[in-house]
């Protein structure tokens, strides 16, 4: 066999695995992109530039999703030498719980392809969502974790003022810290929350009732305003307005 032919065959043998690897990476990036609602280009960038395998990337995505922190931050911590267990603990989470919940949620998605009916959002949840610019579902999830409305307000306020994920704030509460200590940890003054609540309360008073025509008690043309009535009394046809008594004439 000629030397040129052998070189060509060798090149084909090397190119085939590389092409298959690139296609496999593209497929996995697309699948994880759909599963976690992130861009496939971001995942490919992590794969190529951070040298993480797809198993590590998937675990990073799960921690990012449950902690509320960014994927890039989780990857940075992993590259710094921390284990995924340590990273999860940093956000008051257990990696085993995250993995179980993810598997359970994935099974439910496979069993129930149709989207469930929208969850009814409590009016107080809707009000908090509007005030702190979060979704009503996020507020209801905090409610599902056993927090009262006042506690939810504390968590959202501290999160808003500190810029930290609300799950991180609630995780500290679950660990046993009280709200004052959590607020102090992030240099947040809870008294400011109380003042803001009072200010908002001033504008929730019912507005004055609008006065409809005929309710002022004044005489309207063509009729009389009777006490307790909202519409003028119109004299029967042919009778006209009440006449003043006339002096008797002389015949």
TORVOFI-868143 format. One record per atom (N, C-alpha, C): residue in one letter; x, y, z. Coordinates in pm, whole numbers, padded with zeros to 5 digits, always signed. Each point is the difference from the previous one (the first is absolute). Example, Ala and Ser with C-alpha at 12.3 -4.5 7.8 and 13.67 -1.06 7.14 Angstrom:
! TORVOFI-868143
a+01319-00569+00780a-00089+00119+00000a+00090+00120+00000s-00035+00105-00072s+00082+00119+00006s-00077+00109+00073
END
This chain:
! TORVOFI-868143
x+00086-00120+00000x-00086+00120+00000x+00089+00124+00000x-00040+00094-00081x+00079+00121-00010x-00008+00083+00128x+00108+00076+00022x+00008+00082+00121x-00111+00104+00004x-00034+00061-00113x-00106+00101-00003x-00135-00059+00035x-00025-00123-00044x-00128-00066+00031x-00011-00028+00149x+00108-00046+00059x+00000-00030+00144x-00023+00128+00082x+00060+00108-00043x-00017+00126+00073x-00145+00047-00008x-00061-00020-00117x-00140+00040-00015x-00092-00080+00088x+00024-00132+00007x-00082-00085+00086x+00016+00037+00147x+00123+00030+00039x+00026+00039+00139x-00073+00130+00034x-00001+00093-00093x-00069+00127+00023x-00149-00022+00015x-00056-00090-00081x-00143-00030+00011x-00033-00064+00133x+00087-00090+00045x-00024-00068+00129x+00002+00098+00116x+00088+00099-00008x+00008+00100+00107x-00116+00098-00006x-00042+00034-00120x-00107+00099-00016x-00134-00053+00045x-00023-00129-00020x-00131-00058+00035x-00030+00013+00149x+00089-00039+00093x-00030+00018+00142x-00017+00146+00040x+00082+00089-00060x-00013+00141+00035x-00134+00056-00044x-00044-00040-00119x-00130+00045-00048x-00112-00053+00086x+00010-00127+00041x-00103-00060+00086x-00002+00068+00136x+00119+00036+00052x+00007+00067+00130x-00066+00137-00006x+00027+00074-00109x-00060+00133-00014x-00151-00010-00010x-00048-00102-00073x-00145-00019-00013x-00061-00038+00134x+00071-00085+00077x-00049-00042+00131x-00008+00119+00094x+00101+00087-00001x-00002+00121+00083x-00117+00090-00036x-00022+00015-00128x-00109+00086-00046x-00136-00054+00045x-00015-00132-00006x-00126-00063+00042x-00023+00018+00149x+00104-00024+00080x-00013+00013+00145x-00025+00145+00041x+00065+00093-00069x-00023+00142+00030x-00144+00037-00030x-00053-00050-00111x-00139+00030-00036x-00097-00059+00102x+00024-00125+00041x-00090-00065+00096x-00001+00072+00135x+00119+00036+00050x+00007+00071+00128x-00056+00141-00012x+00017+00060-00116x-00056+00133-00024x-00151-00002+00013x-00064-00101-00056x-00146-00011+00007x-00045-00037+00141x+00077-00084+00067x-00039-00046+00134x+00010+00110+00105x+00103+00085-00010x+00024+00101+00103x-00025+00143-00049x-00045+00013-00122x-00034+00132-00056x+00119+00096+00003x+00113-00047-00049x+00119+00084-00017x+00046-00014-00145x+00085+00091-00043x+00042-00004-00139x+00103-00112-00022x-00013-00069-00113x+00094-00107-00032x+00140+00056-00024x+00009+00124-00049x+00131+00061-00024x+00076+00021+00131x-00074+00035+00108x+00065+00016+00130x+00054-00134+00049x-00077-00106-00021x+00043-00133+00044x+00121-00047-00080x+00000+00026-00130x+00114-00038-00083x+00125+00078+00041x-00019+00125+00039x+00113+00081+00044x+00061-00057+00128x-00086-00042+00094x+00048-00061+00124x+00072-00131-00030x-00057-00078-00090x+00060-00128-00037x+00139+00018-00060x+00015+00096-00087x+00124+00017-00074x+00105+00079+00078x-00044+00104+00072x+00097+00090+00064x+00025-00031+00147x-00098-00064+00068x+00018-00032+00142x+00038-00146+00021x-00003-00077-00109x+00044-00140+00002x-00078-00084+00102x-00132+00023+00007x-00087-00083+00084x-00069-00102-00088x-00016-00123+00053x-00076-00098-00078x-00149+00027+00015x-00082-00069-00078x-00143+00030-00001x-00068-00035+00131x+00052-00100+00069x-00056-00035+00131x+00019+00115+00100x+00120+00060-00001x+00027+00114+00088x-00084+00122-00039x-00017+00020-00130x-00081+00114-00046x-00145-00017+00044x-00051-00123-00009x-00138-00025+00042x-00017+00024+00150x+00096-00047+00079x-00007+00022+00145x+00008+00149+00031x+00083+00073-00072x+00009+00145+00018x-00133+00068-00030x-00067-00048-00104x-00131+00055-00037x-00103-00025+00110x+00003-00119+00059x-00096-00033+00106x+00021+00089+00122x+00126+00019+00040x+00029+00085+00115x-00040+00144-00029x+00030+00047-00120x-00037+00136-00039x-00151+00019+00007x-00074-00097-00048x-00146+00010-00002x-00058+00005+00140x+00049-00085+00090x-00059-00008+00134x+00052+00106+00096x+00117+00055-00028x+00056+00102+00091x-00036+00141-00043x-00033+00016-00127x-00030+00134-00051x+00124+00078-00041x+00117-00061+00013x+00123+00068-00043x+00028-00030-00147x+00091+00075-00059x+00026-00016-00143x+00081-00127-00028x-00018-00052-00121x+00076-00118-00042x+00149+00030-00002x+00038+00117-00046x+00142+00037-00005x+00064+00000+00139x-00079+00041+00101x+00054+00002+00137x+00022-00141+00051x-00092-00091-00029x+00016-00140+00042x+00122-00061-00068x+00015+00026-00129x+00116-00052-00074x+00129+00056+00057x+00000+00129+00035x+00119+00062+00057x+00040-00068+00130x-00099-00028+00086x+00028-00067+00127x+00054-00141-00024x-00056-00068-00099x+00048-00135-00032x+00144+00005-00049x+00032+00096-00084x+00136+00011-00053x+00100+00044+00108x-00052+00062+00108x+00090+00043+00108x+00043-00118+00087x-00062-00116-00021x+00040-00118+00075x-00105-00055+00095x-00113+00070+00015x-00106-00048+00088x-00072-00118-00064x-00046-00091+00085x-00083-00110-00050x-00143+00051-00015x-00081-00075-00074x-00139+00040-00016x-00076-00006+00132x+00038-00093+00088x-00062-00005+00133x+00028+00129+00077x+00125+00047-00008x+00037+00124+00069x-00072+00121-00059x-00013+00001-00132x-00068+00112-00066x-00147+00002+00041x-00064-00117+00002x-00141-00007+00041x-00016+00046+00144x+00090-00043+00089x-00007+00040+00141x+00016+00151+00015x+00074+00061-00087x+00021+00144+00004x-00133+00075-00012x-00097-00063-00068x-00132+00061-00019x-00106-00070+00085x+00047-00067+00109x-00090-00069+00092x-00085-00106-00071x+00063-00071-00091x-00067-00107-00074x+00080-00128+00014x-00068-00113-00023x+00067-00130-00004x-00004-00052-00142x+00116-00040-00051x+00008-00046-00138x-00091-00120-00023x-00007-00090+00098x-00085-00119-00016x-00147+00039-00015x-00044+00101+00077x-00139+00045-00011x-00026+00065-00136x+00097+00077-00048x-00015+00064-00130x-00014-00105-00110x+00085-00103+00007x-00004-00104-00103x-00130-00078+00004x-00049-00031+00122x-00127-00072+00011x-00115+00082-00054x-00002+00127+00035x-00108+00088-00046x+00004+00015-00151x+00120+00006-00055x+00013+00014-00145x-00052-00124-00071x+00038-00117+00050x-00046-00125-00062x-00151-00012+00011x-00053+00036+00118x-00145-00007+00020x-00073+00095-00095x+00052+00122-00011x-00063+00097-00090x+00007-00042-00144x+00110-00064-00037x+00015-00046-00139x-00100-00110-00032x-00023-00089+00096x-00098-00107-00021x-00140+00057-00017x-00032+00100+00082x-00133+00062-00011x-00019+00065-00136x+00106+00063-00051x-00011+00062-00132x-00022-00104-00108x+00063-00114+00016x-00015-00105-00100x-00139-00062+00006x-00057-00008+00121x-00132-00061+00016x-00112+00095-00040x+00019+00129+00030x-00104+00099-00030x+00056+00103-00098x-00019-00028-00126x+00052+00088-00104x-00079+00130-00009x-00129-00008+00029x-00084+00119-00014x+00027+00096+00116x-00001+00126-00030x+00023+00102+00103x-00116+00001+00098x+00028+00004+00131x-00108+00004+00099x-00072+00134-00004x-00119+00000+00057x-00076+00126+00006x+00077+00101+00085x-00005+00127-00037x+00073+00102+00077x-00044+00001+00147x+00096+00010+00088x-00030+00000+00142x-00060+00134+00041x-00102-00008+00084x-00064+00122+00048x+00095+00069+00099x+00028+00125-00026x+00090+00077+00085x-00082+00079+00101x+00031-00018+00127x-00069+00073+00106x+00017+00150-00020x-00102+00077+00035x+00007+00145-00023x+00115+00065+00076x+00032-00051+00119x+00112+00057+00075x+00132-00035-00069x+00005-00120-00059x+00120-00038-00075x+00016+00090-00122x-00112+00029-00065x+00004+00087-00119x+00046+00140+00038x-00043+00047+00118x+00038+00134+00044x+00150+00006+00031x+00052-00105+00067x+00143-00005+00030x+00082-00014-00128x-00052-00080-00093x+00070-00018-00127x+00012+00133-00074x-00107+00077+00003x+00001+00130-00068x+00095+00097+00069x+00001-00004+00132x+00084+00095+00075x+00149-00028-00018x+00036-00130+00001x+00142-00035-00005x+00044-00047-00139x-00090+00012-00098x+00031-00032-00139x+00051-00143-00016x-00076-00095+00056x+00027-00143-00019x-00129-00063-00050x+00005-00128-00035x-00120-00066-00049x-00088-00043+00117x-00130-00008-00025x-00091-00048+00103x+00029-00144+00038x+00043-00081-00098x+00034-00140+00029x+00118-00009+00096x+00096+00090-00014x+00115-00002+00091x-00043+00030+00143x-00091+00095+00016x-00052+00032+00133x-00076-00120+00056x-00080-00066-00083x-00076-00116+00046x+00093-00116+00038x+00113-00012-00069x+00096-00106+00037x+00058+00027+00139x+00023+00126+00031x+00047+00034+00135x-00108-00033+00103x-00124+00022-00037x-00113-00034+00087x-00005-00151+00023x+00027-00076-00107x+00000-00146+00010x+00109-00051+00094x+00106+00079+00017x+00109-00041+00089x-00033+00028+00146x-00121+00050+00025x-00044+00021+00137x+00018+00140+00054x+00039+00094-00085x+00020+00138+00046x-00133+00073+00007x-00017+00082+00104x-00116+00087+00008x+00019+00120-00092x-00109+00075-00019x+00008+00115-00091x+00102+00103+00047x+00008+00021+00129x+00097+00096+00054x+00143-00048-00023x+00021-00132+00018x+00133-00056-00024x+00039+00009-00147x-00098-00023-00087x+00026+00012-00144x+00041+00143-00033x-00069+00096+00061x+00035+00141-00023x+00143+00028+00047x+00037-00054+00118x+00138+00018+00049x+00100-00056-00101x-00027-00123-00045x+00094-00067-00091x+00015+00077-00131x-00112+00046-00054x+00003+00074-00127x+00070+00135+00017x-00025+00065+00114x+00062+00131+00024x+00152-00013+00014x+00044-00099+00079x+00145-00020+00018x+00065-00037-00133x-00068-00085-00077x+00052-00039-00131x+00011+00122-00092x-00103+00083+00001x-00001+00120-00086x+00112+00096+00038x+00018+00023+00131x+00098+00097+00046x+00144-00050-00011x+00019-00132+00014x+00136-00055-00001x+00043-00049-00137x-00099-00026-00087x+00032-00054-00132x+00030-00149+00002x-00030-00068+00111x+00025-00143+00010x-00127-00078-00034x+00014-00126-00047x-00118-00080-00034x-00089-00022+00122x-00130+00004-00022x-00092-00016+00112x+00012-00139+00061x+00036-00102-00081x+00018-00135+00055x+00115-00004+00100x+00102+00080-00025x+00113+00008+00093x-00046+00061+00132x-00084+00102-00007x-00052+00066+00121x-00084-00098+00080x-00091-00070-00068x-00088-00094+00068x+00080-00117+00057x+00106-00040-00071x+00085-00108+00050x+00062+00035+00135x+00040+00126+00016x+00056+00044+00129x-00107-00005+00109x-00123+00035-00037x-00110-00007+00097x-00025-00144+00040x+00003-00090-00098x-00020-00143+00030x+00110-00056+00089x+00119+00061-00009x+00112-00049+00081x-00011+00042+00146x-00097+00089+00031x-00022+00039+00139x+00026+00146+00031x+00050+00076-00096x+00025+00143+00024x-00131+00076+00003x-00005+00106+00082x-00120+00084-00001x+00017+00111-00103x-00111+00069-00027x+00000+00096-00110x+00093+00118+00026x+00011+00043+00124x+00089+00113+00031x+00146-00036-00028x+00038-00124+00036x+00138-00042-00025x+00027-00015-00149x-00099-00052-00073x+00017-00015-00145x+00014+00138-00065x-00085+00093+00042x+00007+00136-00055x+00135+00064+00031x+00047-00017+00124x+00128+00058+00039x+00115-00060-00080x-00013-00126-00034x+00104-00068-00078x+00021+00067-00136x-00110+00056-00053x+00008+00064-00132x-00009+00153+00011x+00020+00052+00122x-00005+00146+00022x-00132+00060-00045x-00108-00069+00031x-00135+00046-00035x-00073+00038+00128x-00069+00113-00001x-00076+00046+00116x-00146-00035-00019x-00052-00094+00081x-00140-00042-00013x-00097+00112+00036x+00048+00100+00076x-00089+00112+00032x-00041+00075-00127x+00088+00000-00098x-00033+00065-00127x-00118-00070-00067x-00005-00131+00016x-00114-00074-00055x-00130+00044+00065x+00004+00014+00134x-00120+00045+00071x-00045+00137-00043x+00097+00090-00018x-00035+00135-00044x-00060-00001-00140x+00054-00084-00087x-00053-00007-00135x-00141-00057+00000x-00024-00098+00086x-00134-00058+00009x-00101+00103+00045x+00039+00084+00099x-00091+00104+00048x-00030+00101-00109x+00102+00037-00076x-00019+00096-00108x-00097-00054-00103x+00013-00128-00032x-00090-00059-00098x-00142-00009+00054x-00011-00021+00133x-00132-00011+00060x-00080+00128-00008x+00070+00115-00002x-00071+00128-00007x-00076+00016-00131x+00046-00069-00103x-00063+00015-00130x-00100-00110-00030x-00028-00083+00100x-00096-00107-00021x-00136+00032+00057x-00016+00122+00055x-00129+00038+00053x-00100+00015-00112x-00125-00031+00030x-00103+00007-00103x-00019+00144-00044x-00011+00025-00132x-00022+00137-00048x-00138+00050+00035x-00015+00133+00005x-00131+00058+00029x-00099-00039-00108x-00127-00023+00044x-00102-00038-00096x-00030+00116-00094x-00018-00037-00125x-00034+00101-00099x-00145+00041+00017x-00027+00129-00006x-00136+00050+00018x-00071+00002-00135x-00108-00074-00008x-00077-00007-00123x-00091+00122-00013x-00038+00034-00122x-00096+00111-00019x-00129-00027+00075x-00051+00103+00066x-00125-00016+00074x+00017-00035+00144x+00129-00022+00045x+00024-00037+00139x+00045+00118+00084x+00005+00117-00057x+00053+00115+00073x-00103+00068+00088x-00129-00036-00018x-00103+00063+00081x-00048+00130-00059x+00051+00041-00117x-00043+00124-00061x-00117-00026-00093x-00077+00105-00023x-00114-00008-00090x+00049-00014-00142x-00061-00092-00075x+00034-00017-00140x-00114+00055-00083x+00032+00048-00119x-00106+00058-00084x-00110-00101-00028x-00126+00047+00015x-00114-00086-00033x-00042-00093+00109x+00054+00012+00118x-00041-00093+00104x+00048+00045+00135x-00036-00079+00103x+00038+00030+00138x+00096-00107+00049x+00091+00039+00084x+00089-00096+00063x-00056-00032+00137x-00045-00124+00018x-00059-00040+00127x+00108-00059+00088x-00011+00016+00131x+00100-00056+00091x+00010-00151-00018x+00123-00049-00008x+00021-00144-00010x-00013-00054-00140x-00037+00085-00097x-00014-00048-00136x+00121+00043-00081x+00033-00082-00102x+00114+00031-00086x-00042+00049-00136x-00129-00005-00032x-00048+00049-00128x-00104+00108+00023x-00006+00099-00085x-00101+00106+00017x-00140-00053-00025x-00097+00060+00071x-00141-00036-00018x-00058+00093-00105x-00046-00056-00109x-00055+00080-00109x-00151+00004+00013x-00062+00119-00004x-00147+00009+00012x-00067-00074-00114x-00119-00056+00024x-00073-00069-00106x-00027+00094-00116x-00012-00060-00118x-00024+00080-00121x-00129+00080+00011x+00006+00124-00043x-00118+00086+00000x-00016+00083+00124x+00072-00038+00107x-00018+00074+00125x+00097+00117+00010x+00118-00015-00065x+00097+00110+00007x+00058+00013+00139x+00071+00108+00020x+00061+00025+00130x-00104+00048+00099x+00019-00023+00129x-00097+00048+00101x-00022+00150-00013x-00129+00044+00008x-00038+00141-00016x-00007+00069+00135x+00039+00126+00001x-00014+00080+00121x-00148+00035+00018x-00051+00001+00122x-00142+00038+00021x-00024+00144-00046x-00110+00021-00074x-00036+00131-00055x-00101+00070+00093x+00011+00131+00013x-00099+00072+00084x-00138-00005-00065x-00101-00005+00084x-00137-00005-00052x-00033+00129-00073x-00063-00017-00115x-00038+00119-00077x-00135+00057+00044x-00034+00114-00044x-00131+00063+00031x-00083-00003-00125x-00123-00036+00014x-00092-00010-00112x-00095+00115+00002
END
